[in-house]
Amino acid sequence: MNDFEKAAKDAVDAAANSEQLALIAAVLQAQQLTQQQPAAPAPAAPQSSGGAAKWIGIGIGGSIFLVAFALSAIAVAITAVALTICLLVLRAMWQDIKPK
């Protein structure tokens, strides 16, 4: 075997070896990606031991809701009274205009 044939054989072996090394490196990288553990979840915010602030907030919110509801009821009542007066005035005007 001459030097040229030996060099050609070594080149073919080196190419096959580099392909195997590339395949091994890809397999190792894939294994590392699959074995990585997911990040730990963020810790939950600590809850206060006393629930007084929560109940005060609920009380204030409920009070605001009830005041808004009362004002809405007053607005409906005023509208009903105004509509009744308007209808009575229109009825009286119709009675005056209507021929007898």
Buried (B, 14 or more C-beta within 10 A) or exposed (E): EEEEEEEEEEEEEEEEEEEEEEEEEEEEEEEEEEEEEEEEEEEEEEEEEEEEEEEEEEEEEEEEEEEEEEEEEEEEEEEEEEEEEEEEEEEEEEEEEEEE
